Amino acid sequence: MAYQHHIERDRCKGCGLCITVCPKNVLEISPDVNAKGYFPAFQARPDDCIHCTMCCIMCPDVAITITETEEPAA
C-alpha cells in the first residue's frame, strides 16, 4: 500500500510542533501565508517521509492527515 500526506494549508497556524517531532526533518514553515495570515507547514522533502504519523498526532489543529491509498495496477 501507498500513503498520502496532506496538510490543510488554511487550517494550519504555523505553530511548528509538527516540524519538531518529525524524525526525518521532512517539514518546514512555508514562506507564503495562508488565507488566515499564518505561515503554514509544508512537506519540503516528501520523499523522505516515512509516514510515522508523529506530525498528525502532534498537530493541535488536526491539519495533517496521512491516508492509505491503493497503488495503481501494473
N, CA, C and O atoms as a Maestro MAE file, in Angstrom:
{
 s_m_m2io_version
 :::
 2.0.0
}

f_m_ct {
 s_m_title
 :::
 protein
 m_atom[296] {
  # First column is atom index #
  i_m_mmod_type
  r_m_x_coord
  r_m_y_coord
  r_m_z_coord
  i_m_residue_number
  s_m_chain_name
  s_m_pdb_residue_name
  s_m_pdb_atom_name
  i_m_atomic_number
  :::
  1 25 0.823 -1.186 0.000 1 A "MET " " N  " 7
  2 3 0.000 0.000 0.000 1 A "MET " " CA " 6
  3 2 0.874 1.260 0.000 1 A "MET " " C  " 6
  4 15 2.003 1.267 0.490 1 A "MET " " O  " 8
  5 25 0.319 2.287 -0.551 2 A "ALA " " N  " 7
  6 3 0.988 3.588 -0.584 2 A "ALA " " CA " 6
  7 2 0.264 4.530 0.378 2 A "ALA " " C  " 6
  8 15 -0.871 4.270 0.779 2 A "ALA " " O  " 8
  9 25 0.923 5.609 0.735 3 A "TYR " " N  " 7
  10 3 0.341 6.572 1.665 3 A "TYR " " CA " 6
  11 2 0.426 7.973 1.089 3 A "TYR " " C  " 6
  12 15 1.345 8.300 0.338 3 A "TYR " " O  " 8
  13 25 -0.552 8.799 1.455 4 A "GLN " " N  " 7
  14 3 -0.572 10.185 1.002 4 A "GLN " " CA " 6
  15 2 -0.575 11.098 2.228 4 A "GLN " " C  " 6
  16 15 -1.403 10.949 3.126 4 A "GLN " " O  " 8
  17 25 0.351 12.029 2.248 5 A "HIS " " N  " 7
  18 3 0.490 13.001 3.337 5 A "HIS " " CA " 6
  19 2 -0.158 14.300 2.880 5 A "HIS " " C  " 6
  20 15 0.130 14.785 1.786 5 A "HIS " " O  " 8
  21 25 -1.036 14.869 3.713 6 A "HIS " " N  " 7
  22 3 -1.740 16.089 3.323 6 A "HIS " " CA " 6
  23 2 -1.806 17.066 4.496 6 A "HIS " " C  " 6
  24 15 -2.154 16.686 5.614 6 A "HIS " " O  " 8
  25 25 -1.467 18.327 4.227 7 A "ILE " " N  " 7
  26 3 -1.599 19.395 5.214 7 A "ILE " " CA " 6
  27 2 -2.634 20.384 4.700 7 A "ILE " " C  " 6
  28 15 -2.493 20.917 3.599 7 A "ILE " " O  " 8
  29 25 -3.667 20.631 5.486 8 A "GLU " " N  " 7
  30 3 -4.679 21.624 5.120 8 A "GLU " " CA " 6
  31 2 -4.105 23.007 5.418 8 A "GLU " " C  " 6
  32 15 -4.074 23.449 6.567 8 A "GLU " " O  " 8
  33 25 -3.654 23.677 4.363 9 A "ARG " " N  " 7
  34 3 -2.962 24.965 4.500 9 A "ARG " " CA " 6
  35 2 -3.755 26.006 5.281 9 A "ARG " " C  " 6
  36 15 -3.189 26.734 6.097 9 A "ARG " " O  " 8
  37 25 -5.045 26.080 5.040 10 A "ASP " " N  " 7
  38 3 -5.837 27.119 5.695 10 A "ASP " " CA " 6
  39 2 -6.210 26.772 7.131 10 A "ASP " " C  " 6
  40 15 -6.673 27.639 7.873 10 A "ASP " " O  " 8
  41 25 -6.020 25.540 7.527 11 A "ARG " " N  " 7
  42 3 -6.269 25.146 8.920 11 A "ARG " " CA " 6
  43 2 -4.998 25.295 9.758 11 A "ARG " " C  " 6
  44 15 -5.079 25.520 10.966 11 A "ARG " " O  " 8
  45 25 -3.837 25.172 9.138 12 A "CYS " " N  " 7
  46 3 -2.552 25.233 9.835 12 A "CYS " " CA " 6
  47 2 -2.243 26.666 10.266 12 A "CYS " " C  " 6
  48 15 -2.377 27.601 9.475 12 A "CYS " " O  " 8
  49 25 -1.829 26.835 11.521 13 A "LYS " " N  " 7
  50 3 -1.464 28.161 12.010 13 A "LYS " " CA " 6
  51 2 0.046 28.334 12.134 13 A "LYS " " C  " 6
  52 15 0.514 29.338 12.671 13 A "LYS " " O  " 8
  53 25 0.804 27.370 11.644 14 A "GLY " " N  " 7
  54 3 2.256 27.501 11.604 14 A "GLY " " CA " 6
  55 2 2.936 27.456 12.951 14 A "GLY " " C  " 6
  56 15 3.956 28.118 13.145 14 A "GLY " " O  " 8
  57 25 2.401 26.694 13.889 15 A "CYS " " N  " 7
  58 3 2.977 26.640 15.235 15 A "CYS " " CA " 6
  59 2 4.328 25.929 15.252 15 A "CYS " " C  " 6
  60 15 5.153 26.183 16.130 15 A "CYS " " O  " 8
  61 25 4.559 25.033 14.280 16 A "GLY " " N  " 7
  62 3 5.843 24.352 14.169 16 A "GLY " " CA " 6
  63 2 5.992 23.093 15.002 16 A "GLY " " C  " 6
  64 15 7.056 22.473 14.982 16 A "GLY " " O  " 8
  65 25 4.958 22.693 15.737 17 A "LEU " " N  " 7
  66 3 5.066 21.484 16.555 17 A "LEU " " CA " 6
  67 2 5.334 20.253 15.708 17 A "LEU " " C  " 6
  68 15 6.105 19.381 16.107 17 A "LEU " " O  " 8
  69 25 4.706 20.175 14.544 18 A "CYS " " N  " 7
  70 3 4.909 19.027 13.656 18 A "CYS " " CA " 6
  71 2 6.369 18.960 13.180 18 A "CYS " " C  " 6
  72 15 6.934 17.878 13.021 18 A "CYS " " O  " 8
  73 25 6.949 20.109 12.964 19 A "ILE " " N  " 7
  74 3 8.334 20.173 12.486 19 A "ILE " " CA " 6
  75 2 9.290 19.619 13.535 19 A "ILE " " C  " 6
  76 15 10.242 18.913 13.203 19 A "ILE " " O  " 8
  77 25 9.037 19.939 14.798 20 A "THR " " N  " 7
  78 3 9.938 19.499 15.867 20 A "THR " " CA " 6
  79 2 9.885 17.999 16.118 20 A "THR " " C  " 6
  80 15 10.873 17.424 16.575 20 A "THR " " O  " 8
  81 25 8.747 17.343 15.828 21 A "VAL " " N  " 7
  82 3 8.642 15.907 16.108 21 A "VAL " " CA " 6
  83 2 8.952 15.028 14.906 21 A "VAL " " C  " 6
  84 15 9.040 13.810 15.054 21 A "VAL " " O  " 8
  85 25 9.118 15.599 13.738 22 A "CYS " " N  " 7
  86 3 9.377 14.789 12.547 22 A "CYS " " CA " 6
  87 2 10.773 14.158 12.622 22 A "CYS " " C  " 6
  88 15 11.771 14.878 12.660 22 A "CYS " " O  " 8
  89 25 10.854 12.823 12.642 23 A "PRO " " N  " 7
  90 3 12.160 12.167 12.772 23 A "PRO " " CA " 6
  91 2 13.029 12.277 11.516 23 A "PRO " " C  " 6
  92 15 14.237 12.050 11.585 23 A "PRO " " O  " 8
  93 25 12.441 12.616 10.390 24 A "LYS " " N  " 7
  94 3 13.192 12.691 9.137 24 A "LYS " " CA " 6
  95 2 13.359 14.119 8.625 24 A "LYS " " C  " 6
  96 15 13.855 14.322 7.517 24 A "LYS " " O  " 8
  97 25 12.948 15.117 9.424 25 A "ASN " " N  " 7
  98 3 13.122 16.526 9.046 25 A "ASN " " CA " 6
  99 2 12.478 16.835 7.691 25 A "ASN " " C  " 6
  100 15 13.076 17.495 6.840 25 A "ASN " " O  " 8
  101 25 11.263 16.353 7.510 26 A "VAL " " N  " 7
  102 3 10.543 16.493 6.245 26 A "VAL " " CA " 6
  103 2 9.842 17.842 6.120 26 A "VAL " " C  " 6
  104 15 9.747 18.398 5.026 26 A "VAL " " O  " 8
  105 25 9.352 18.366 7.240 27 A "LEU " " N  " 7
  106 3 8.500 19.555 7.218 27 A "LEU " " CA " 6
  107 2 9.266 20.855 7.471 27 A "LEU " " C  " 6
  108 15 10.284 20.879 8.162 27 A "LEU " " O  " 8
  109 25 8.741 21.928 6.887 28 A "GLU " " N  " 7
  110 3 9.267 23.274 7.097 28 A "GLU " " CA " 6
  111 2 8.099 24.250 7.110 28 A "GLU " " C  " 6
  112 15 6.980 23.895 6.738 28 A "GLU " " O  " 8
  113 25 8.362 25.472 7.536 29 A "ILE " " N  " 7
  114 3 7.358 26.527 7.501 29 A "ILE " " CA " 6
  115 2 7.407 27.191 6.124 29 A "ILE " " C  " 6
  116 15 8.482 27.514 5.619 29 A "ILE " " O  " 8
  117 25 6.252 27.388 5.535 30 A "SER " " N  " 7
  118 3 6.148 27.990 4.204 30 A "SER " " CA " 6
  119 2 6.475 29.483 4.248 30 A "SER " " C  " 6
  120 15 6.161 30.152 5.232 30 A "SER " " O  " 8
  121 25 7.092 30.005 3.211 31 A "PRO " " N  " 7
  122 3 7.331 31.448 3.134 31 A "PRO " " CA " 6
  123 2 6.075 32.221 2.710 31 A "PRO " " C  " 6
  124 15 6.058 33.451 2.752 31 A "PRO " " O  " 8
  125 25 5.031 31.499 2.303 32 A "ASP " " N  " 7
  126 3 3.776 32.112 1.848 32 A "ASP " " CA " 6
  127 2 2.703 31.985 2.919 32 A "ASP " " C  " 6
  128 15 2.614 30.963 3.600 32 A "ASP " " O  " 8
  129 25 1.897 33.014 3.066 33 A "VAL " " N  " 7
  130 3 0.822 32.991 4.062 33 A "VAL " " CA " 6
  131 2 -0.412 32.269 3.525 33 A "VAL " " C  " 6
  132 15 -0.642 32.203 2.318 33 A "VAL " " O  " 8
  133 25 -1.201 31.728 4.464 34 A "ASN " " N  " 7
  134 3 -2.464 31.099 4.074 34 A "ASN " " CA " 6
  135 2 -3.589 32.126 4.167 34 A "ASN " " C  " 6
  136 15 -3.327 33.308 4.391 34 A "ASN " " O  " 8
  137 25 -4.821 31.697 4.000 35 A "ALA " " N  " 7
  138 3 -5.977 32.603 3.986 35 A "ALA " " CA " 6
  139 2 -6.180 33.323 5.319 35 A "ALA " " C  " 6
  140 15 -6.786 34.393 5.360 35 A "ALA " " O  " 8
  141 25 -5.678 32.743 6.402 36 A "LYS " " N  " 7
  142 3 -5.840 33.348 7.724 36 A "LYS " " CA " 6
  143 2 -4.648 34.213 8.126 36 A "LYS " " C  " 6
  144 15 -4.640 34.794 9.211 36 A "LYS " " O  " 8
  145 25 -3.637 34.298 7.252 37 A "GLY " " N  " 7
  146 3 -2.478 35.134 7.540 37 A "GLY " " CA " 6
  147 2 -1.350 34.431 8.267 37 A "GLY " " C  " 6
  148 15 -0.412 35.085 8.723 37 A "GLY " " O  " 8
  149 25 -1.420 33.107 8.387 38 A "TYR " " N  " 7
  150 3 -0.365 32.329 9.032 38 A "TYR " " CA " 6
  151 2 0.577 31.753 7.980 38 A "TYR " " C  " 6
  152 15 0.224 31.643 6.806 38 A "TYR " " O  " 8
  153 25 1.773 31.391 8.416 39 A "PHE " " N  " 7
  154 3 2.735 30.703 7.561 39 A "PHE " " CA " 6
  155 2 2.621 29.210 7.877 39 A "PHE " " C  " 6
  156 15 3.159 28.756 8.887 39 A "PHE " " O  " 8
  157 25 1.933 28.443 7.036 40 A "PRO " " N  " 7
  158 3 1.682 27.030 7.345 40 A "PRO " " CA " 6
  159 2 2.898 26.141 7.100 40 A "PRO " " C  " 6
  160 15 3.839 26.517 6.401 40 A "PRO " " O  " 8
  161 25 2.848 24.974 7.686 41 A "ALA " " N  " 7
  162 3 3.874 23.960 7.440 41 A "ALA " " CA " 6
  163 2 3.634 23.341 6.062 41 A "ALA " " C  " 6
  164 15 2.515 23.347 5.548 41 A "ALA " " O  " 8
  165 25 4.699 22.814 5.483 42 A "PHE " " N  " 7
  166 3 4.570 22.078 4.223 42 A "PHE " " CA " 6
  167 2 5.654 21.015 4.165 42 A "PHE " " C  " 6
  168 15 6.631 21.070 4.912 42 A "PHE " " O  " 8
  169 25 5.478 20.050 3.276 43 A "GLN " " N  " 7
  170 3 6.455 18.982 3.107 43 A "GLN " " CA " 6
  171 2 7.572 19.464 2.191 43 A "GLN " " C  " 6
  172 15 7.402 19.495 0.973 43 A "GLN " " O  " 8
  173 25 8.696 19.835 2.757 44 A "ALA " " N  " 7
  174 3 9.832 20.305 1.970 44 A "ALA " " CA " 6
  175 2 10.566 19.132 1.313 44 A "ALA " " C  " 6
  176 15 11.135 19.282 0.232 44 A "ALA " " O  " 8
  177 25 10.553 17.978 1.958 45 A "ARG " " N  " 7
  178 3 11.225 16.790 1.441 45 A "ARG " " CA " 6
  179 2 10.283 15.586 1.510 45 A "ARG " " C  " 6
  180 15 10.491 14.695 2.332 45 A "ARG " " O  " 8
  181 25 9.245 15.544 0.656 46 A "PRO " " N  " 7
  182 3 8.232 14.476 0.743 46 A "PRO " " CA " 6
  183 2 8.782 13.075 0.530 46 A "PRO " " C  " 6
  184 15 8.233 12.117 1.074 46 A "PRO " " O  " 8
  185 25 9.843 12.929 -0.240 47 A "ASP " " N  " 7
  186 3 10.403 11.599 -0.485 47 A "ASP " " CA " 6
  187 2 11.044 11.000 0.766 47 A "ASP " " C  " 6
  188 15 11.231 9.787 0.849 47 A "ASP " " O  " 8
  189 25 11.381 11.853 1.741 48 A "ASP " " N  " 7
  190 3 11.990 11.365 2.980 48 A "ASP " " CA " 6
  191 2 10.960 10.924 4.017 48 A "ASP " " C  " 6
  192 15 11.323 10.317 5.025 48 A "ASP " " O  " 8
  193 25 9.684 11.222 3.784 49 A "CYS " " N  " 7
  194 3 8.625 10.922 4.748 49 A "CYS " " CA " 6
  195 2 8.463 9.406 4.919 49 A "CYS " " C  " 6
  196 15 8.361 8.665 3.941 49 A "CYS " " O  " 8
  197 25 8.442 8.962 6.183 50 A "ILE " " N  " 7
  198 3 8.266 7.535 6.475 50 A "ILE " " CA " 6
  199 2 6.845 7.241 6.967 50 A "ILE " " C  " 6
  200 15 6.550 6.121 7.382 50 A "ILE " " O  " 8
  201 25 5.971 8.243 6.921 51 A "HIS " " N  " 7
  202 3 4.556 8.112 7.277 51 A "HIS " " CA " 6
  203 2 4.365 7.554 8.681 51 A "HIS " " C  " 6
  204 15 3.548 6.660 8.901 51 A "HIS " " O  " 8
  205 25 5.126 8.090 9.624 52 A "CYS " " N  " 7
  206 3 5.072 7.619 11.007 52 A "CYS " " CA " 6
  207 2 3.890 8.205 11.779 52 A "CYS " " C  " 6
  208 15 3.563 7.716 12.860 52 A "CYS " " O  " 8
  209 25 3.256 9.227 11.252 53 A "THR " " N  " 7
  210 3 2.099 9.937 11.819 53 A "THR " " CA " 6
  211 2 2.410 10.779 13.052 53 A "THR " " C  " 6
  212 15 1.483 11.244 13.714 53 A "THR " " O  " 8
  213 25 3.673 10.987 13.379 54 A "MET " " N  " 7
  214 3 4.011 11.832 14.529 54 A "MET " " CA " 6
  215 2 3.492 13.255 14.327 54 A "MET " " C  " 6
  216 15 3.016 13.879 15.275 54 A "MET " " O  " 8
  217 25 3.580 13.766 13.112 55 A "CYS " " N  " 7
  218 3 3.092 15.119 12.835 55 A "CYS " " CA " 6
  219 2 1.582 15.203 13.021 55 A "CYS " " C  " 6
  220 15 1.075 16.199 13.535 55 A "CYS " " O  " 8
  221 25 0.867 14.171 12.610 56 A "CYS " " N  " 7
  222 3 -0.592 14.129 12.768 56 A "CYS " " CA " 6
  223 2 -0.979 14.124 14.245 56 A "CYS " " C  " 6
  224 15 -1.910 14.817 14.655 56 A "CYS " " O  " 8
  225 25 -0.268 13.349 15.022 57 A "ILE " " N  " 7
  226 3 -0.546 13.236 16.450 57 A "ILE " " CA " 6
  227 2 -0.267 14.558 17.157 57 A "ILE " " C  " 6
  228 15 -1.023 14.955 18.044 57 A "ILE " " O  " 8
  229 25 0.800 15.237 16.778 58 A "MET " " N  " 7
  230 3 1.214 16.457 17.465 58 A "MET " " CA " 6
  231 2 0.405 17.686 17.066 58 A "MET " " C  " 6
  232 15 0.309 18.628 17.853 58 A "MET " " O  " 8
  233 25 -0.172 17.709 15.882 59 A "CYS " " N  " 7
  234 3 -0.855 18.899 15.376 59 A "CYS " " CA " 6
  235 2 -2.080 19.255 16.221 59 A "CYS " " C  " 6
  236 15 -3.032 18.477 16.278 59 A "CYS " " O  " 8
  237 25 -2.070 20.434 16.887 60 A "PRO " " N  " 7
  238 3 -3.209 20.813 17.725 60 A "PRO " " CA " 6
  239 2 -4.445 21.219 16.920 60 A "PRO " " C  " 6
  240 15 -5.548 21.280 17.463 60 A "PRO " " O  " 8
  241 25 -4.261 21.494 15.632 61 A "ASP " " N  " 7
  242 3 -5.371 21.919 14.781 61 A "ASP " " CA " 6
  243 2 -5.905 20.808 13.889 61 A "ASP " " C  " 6
  244 15 -6.802 21.045 13.080 61 A "ASP " " O  " 8
  245 25 -5.372 19.607 14.023 62 A "VAL " " N  " 7
  246 3 -5.752 18.447 13.209 62 A "VAL " " CA " 6
  247 2 -5.716 18.824 11.722 62 A "VAL " " C  " 6
  248 15 -6.643 18.529 10.968 62 A "VAL " " O  " 8
  249 25 -4.637 19.473 11.329 63 A "ALA " " N  " 7
  250 3 -4.487 19.945 9.954 63 A "ALA " " CA " 6
  251 2 -3.711 18.972 9.077 63 A "ALA " " C  " 6
  252 15 -3.625 19.160 7.863 63 A "ALA " " O  " 8
  253 25 -3.147 17.938 9.683 64 A "ILE " " N  " 7
  254 3 -2.308 17.000 8.928 64 A "ILE " " CA " 6
  255 2 -2.942 15.614 8.936 64 A "ILE " " C  " 6
  256 15 -3.345 15.112 9.985 64 A "ILE " " O  " 8
  257 25 -3.027 15.005 7.766 65 A "THR " " N  " 7
  258 3 -3.548 13.643 7.667 65 A "THR " " CA " 6
  259 2 -2.618 12.808 6.799 65 A "THR " " C  " 6
  260 15 -1.991 13.309 5.865 65 A "THR " " O  " 8
  261 25 -2.547 11.547 7.125 66 A "ILE " " N  " 7
  262 3 -1.843 10.576 6.291 66 A "ILE " " CA " 6
  263 2 -2.847 9.471 6.022 66 A "ILE " " C  " 6
  264 15 -3.328 8.813 6.944 66 A "ILE " " O  " 8
  265 25 -3.157 9.276 4.749 67 A "THR " " N  " 7
  266 3 -4.157 8.281 4.377 67 A "THR " " CA " 6
  267 2 -3.534 7.192 3.512 67 A "THR " " C  " 6
  268 15 -2.579 7.423 2.771 67 A "THR " " O  " 8
  269 25 -4.096 6.022 3.631 68 A "GLU " " N  " 7
  270 3 -3.643 4.886 2.835 68 A "GLU " " CA " 6
  271 2 -4.340 4.934 1.486 68 A "GLU " " C  " 6
  272 15 -5.555 5.113 1.414 68 A "GLU " " O  " 8
  273 25 -3.577 4.777 0.431 69 A "THR " " N  " 7
  274 3 -4.130 4.781 -0.920 69 A "THR " " CA " 6
  275 2 -3.744 3.486 -1.618 69 A "THR " " C  " 6
  276 15 -2.758 2.838 -1.267 69 A "THR " " O  " 8
  277 25 -4.537 3.130 -2.604 70 A "GLU " " N  " 7
  278 3 -4.214 1.932 -3.378 70 A "GLU " " CA " 6
  279 2 -3.163 2.277 -4.410 70 A "GLU " " C  " 6
  280 15 -3.204 3.335 -5.038 70 A "GLU " " O  " 8
  281 25 -2.223 1.367 -4.571 71 A "GLU " " N  " 7
  282 3 -1.208 1.562 -5.599 71 A "GLU " " CA " 6
  283 2 -1.837 1.275 -6.955 71 A "GLU " " C  " 6
  284 15 -2.677 0.382 -7.069 71 A "GLU " " O  " 8
  285 25 -1.443 2.017 -7.977 72 A "PRO " " N  " 7
  286 3 -2.005 1.768 -9.307 72 A "PRO " " CA " 6
  287 2 -1.644 0.366 -9.803 72 A "PRO " " C  " 6
  288 15 -0.542 -0.127 -9.564 72 A "PRO " " O  " 8
  289 25 -2.584 -0.259 -10.491 73 A "ALA " " N  " 7
  290 3 -2.344 -1.595 -11.034 73 A "ALA " " CA " 6
  291 2 -1.301 -1.539 -12.135 73 A "ALA " " C  " 6
  292 15 -1.314 -0.639 -12.976 73 A "ALA " " O  " 8
  293 25 -0.408 -2.497 -12.122 74 A "ALA " " N  " 7
  294 3 0.671 -2.524 -13.113 74 A "ALA " " CA " 6
  295 2 0.249 -3.186 -14.389 74 A "ALA " " C  " 6
  296 15 1.044 -3.289 -15.323 74 A "ALA " " O  " 8
  :::
 }
 m_bond[295] {
  # First column is bond index #
  i_m_from
  i_m_to
  i_m_order
  :::
  1 1 2 1
  2 2 3 1
  3 3 4 2
  4 3 5 1
  5 5 6 1
  6 6 7 1
  7 7 8 2
  8 7 9 1
  9 9 10 1
  10 10 11 1
  11 11 12 2
  12 11 13 1
  13 13 14 1
  14 14 15 1
  15 15 16 2
  16 15 17 1
  17 17 18 1
  18 18 19 1
  19 19 20 2
  20 19 21 1
  21 21 22 1
  22 22 23 1
  23 23 24 2
  24 23 25 1
  25 25 26 1
  26 26 27 1
  27 27 28 2
  28 27 29 1
  29 29 30 1
  30 30 31 1
  31 31 32 2
  32 31 33 1
  33 33 34 1
  34 34 35 1
  35 35 36 2
  36 35 37 1
  37 37 38 1
  38 38 39 1
  39 39 40 2
  40 39 41 1
  41 41 42 1
  42 42 43 1
  43 43 44 2
  44 43 45 1
  45 45 46 1
  46 46 47 1
  47 47 48 2
  48 47 49 1
  49 49 50 1
  50 50 51 1
  51 51 52 2
  52 51 53 1
  53 53 54 1
  54 54 55 1
  55 55 56 2
  56 55 57 1
  57 57 58 1
  58 58 59 1
  59 59 60 2
  60 59 61 1
  61 61 62 1
  62 62 63 1
  63 63 64 2
  64 63 65 1
  65 65 66 1
  66 66 67 1
  67 67 68 2
  68 67 69 1
  69 69 70 1
  70 70 71 1
  71 71 72 2
  72 71 73 1
  73 73 74 1
  74 74 75 1
  75 75 76 2
  76 75 77 1
  77 77 78 1
  78 78 79 1
  79 79 80 2
  80 79 81 1
  81 81 82 1
  82 82 83 1
  83 83 84 2
  84 83 85 1
  85 85 86 1
  86 86 87 1
  87 87 88 2
  88 87 89 1
  89 89 90 1
  90 90 91 1
  91 91 92 2
  92 91 93 1
  93 93 94 1
  94 94 95 1
  95 95 96 2
  96 95 97 1
  97 97 98 1
  98 98 99 1
  99 99 100 2
  100 99 101 1
  101 101 102 1
  102 102 103 1
  103 103 104 2
  104 103 105 1
  105 105 106 1
  106 106 107 1
  107 107 108 2
  108 107 109 1
  109 109 110 1
  110 110 111 1
  111 111 112 2
  112 111 113 1
  113 113 114 1
  114 114 115 1
  115 115 116 2
  116 115 117 1
  117 117 118 1
  118 118 119 1
  119 119 120 2
  120 119 121 1
  121 121 122 1
  122 122 123 1
  123 123 124 2
  124 123 125 1
  125 125 126 1
  126 126 127 1
  127 127 128 2
  128 127 129 1
  129 129 130 1
  130 130 131 1
  131 131 132 2
  132 131 133 1
  133 133 134 1
  134 134 135 1
  135 135 136 2
  136 135 137 1
  137 137 138 1
  138 138 139 1
  139 139 140 2
  140 139 141 1
  141 141 142 1
  142 142 143 1
  143 143 144 2
  144 143 145 1
  145 145 146 1
  146 146 147 1
  147 147 148 2
  148 147 149 1
  149 149 150 1
  150 150 151 1
  151 151 152 2
  152 151 153 1
  153 153 154 1
  154 154 155 1
  155 155 156 2
  156 155 157 1
  157 157 158 1
  158 158 159 1
  159 159 160 2
  160 159 161 1
  161 161 162 1
  162 162 163 1
  163 163 164 2
  164 163 165 1
  165 165 166 1
  166 166 167 1
  167 167 168 2
  168 167 169 1
  169 169 170 1
  170 170 171 1
  171 171 172 2
  172 171 173 1
  173 173 174 1
  174 174 175 1
  175 175 176 2
  176 175 177 1
  177 177 178 1
  178 178 179 1
  179 179 180 2
  180 179 181 1
  181 181 182 1
  182 182 183 1
  183 183 184 2
  184 183 185 1
  185 185 186 1
  186 186 187 1
  187 187 188 2
  188 187 189 1
  189 189 190 1
  190 190 191 1
  191 191 192 2
  192 191 193 1
  193 193 194 1
  194 194 195 1
  195 195 196 2
  196 195 197 1
  197 197 198 1
  198 198 199 1
  199 199 200 2
  200 199 201 1
  201 201 202 1
  202 202 203 1
  203 203 204 2
  204 203 205 1
  205 205 206 1
  206 206 207 1
  207 207 208 2
  208 207 209 1
  209 209 210 1
  210 210 211 1
  211 211 212 2
  212 211 213 1
  213 213 214 1
  214 214 215 1
  215 215 216 2
  216 215 217 1
  217 217 218 1
  218 218 219 1
  219 219 220 2
  220 219 221 1
  221 221 222 1
  222 222 223 1
  223 223 224 2
  224 223 225 1
  225 225 226 1
  226 226 227 1
  227 227 228 2
  228 227 229 1
  229 229 230 1
  230 230 231 1
  231 231 232 2
  232 231 233 1
  233 233 234 1
  234 234 235 1
  235 235 236 2
  236 235 237 1
  237 237 238 1
  238 238 239 1
  239 239 240 2
  240 239 241 1
  241 241 242 1
  242 242 243 1
  243 243 244 2
  244 243 245 1
  245 245 246 1
  246 246 247 1
  247 247 248 2
  248 247 249 1
  249 249 250 1
  250 250 251 1
  251 251 252 2
  252 251 253 1
  253 253 254 1
  254 254 255 1
  255 255 256 2
  256 255 257 1
  257 257 258 1
  258 258 259 1
  259 259 260 2
  260 259 261 1
  261 261 262 1
  262 262 263 1
  263 263 264 2
  264 263 265 1
  265 265 266 1
  266 266 267 1
  267 267 268 2
  268 267 269 1
  269 269 270 1
  270 270 271 1
  271 271 272 2
  272 271 273 1
  273 273 274 1
  274 274 275 1
  275 275 276 2
  276 275 277 1
  277 277 278 1
  278 278 279 1
  279 279 280 2
  280 279 281 1
  281 281 282 1
  282 282 283 1
  283 283 284 2
  284 283 285 1
  285 285 286 1
  286 286 287 1
  287 287 288 2
  288 287 289 1
  289 289 290 1
  290 290 291 1
  291 291 292 2
  292 291 293 1
  293 293 294 1
  294 294 295 1
  295 295 296 2
  :::
 }
}
